[in-house]
Amino acid sequence: MKARVVGVRHQRTLKRGMRARRGQLLKKQTTKQETNRAVFQQSWQCGEQAGRHGSGNMDSMEQQAHLAWRECWPTLSERLDHYEDVMQAGKAFMQGYSRSAGRSLNIVPVHLHRTAAAVVSACNEEGTLAQVIVQLKRLPLTEIVVVLNGTTDQSLEQVLAHSRVTLIYEPNRAGHDVGRAMGAKVTTAETVLFVDGDMVIPAEQLAPFLYAVDRGDDVALNDLSSLLPAFARQDEVTRMKAYLNRTLGRADLQSNSLTAVPHALSRRMIQAVNPESLVVPPKAQALAIQHGLRVTAPSQVDVIHSNRLRSTNVGSGNLVAKLIIGDHLEAIAEWLNVVGKEVLEPTLSRSEVAYRRNT
């Protein structure tokens, strides 16, 4: 009987403790919501005040708005600690700015502490390139570098029609990877975002990669993990990417790779691995990990279903797949040359492989 009484009392104590913790959590959430509301209101007021002084054409006003948001940020930053809250504050600022300026500005006011640039690699992308540049101009970038290589259509004319764009023109076909390496070498920005000219990605989806590197990451990969099929239905390229990450001791990255855009790199990473290494993206990724740099996959952009289909990237064993697999083998060979075979994890047994394949 005594044991039962003690047990009941213990259960009551646990329930009281759980209620207290729930109460504390609810109180914290309520306090955070109230703080955020106050910050968003302050952001709106700051934007409304700045918008009164907006002038010039649309391009000029957008630049003014980016600058005004940058100046307003120090009064808000200590009370915002999540990306979503930062972006919400930026939207509130732009709503206030547009109202007082009398014009609707279509920019993404993500706050960056350091300079940022974008590199676009393109070849015969006249159908999409102009819109790719438009989306990039919505971000607070100090420079947009477009690398045209082997272009025979109207892509060049579309780039020349845009202001504030640095053009690198290579008459011969060099490939996207070479284009990214050339762009990374030209720009001096602290954060460099990489996109391709055949994919129009909304600026809102590009902003998280800039934000991640600006806040301390060195490599911000596109997180495609949830879009990939189970192991048994994966292609050889996906499996090779995962194998390289496991070899590098970063199984947590799964099949995420520098071969996929969008991604962003820090200037520290580019200098550590040399811009030339970006010609072989998996090799650059391996070098970044070897140097102890911070490699993450902070956001997801579905480029699998939107990837432009060509004769070179369709079908089993296509040319693009062979190139990517070869790049990964080169990265593994480089890794072994630098650190030696002893760092590799023990090879999984056939039974372990079968188990993981079926789970």
Summary of the structure (lengths in Angstrom):
residues: 359
radius of gyration: 24.6
end to end distance: 47.8
largest distance: 90.8
contacts: 1116
relative contact order: 0.08
helix: 57%
strand: 11%
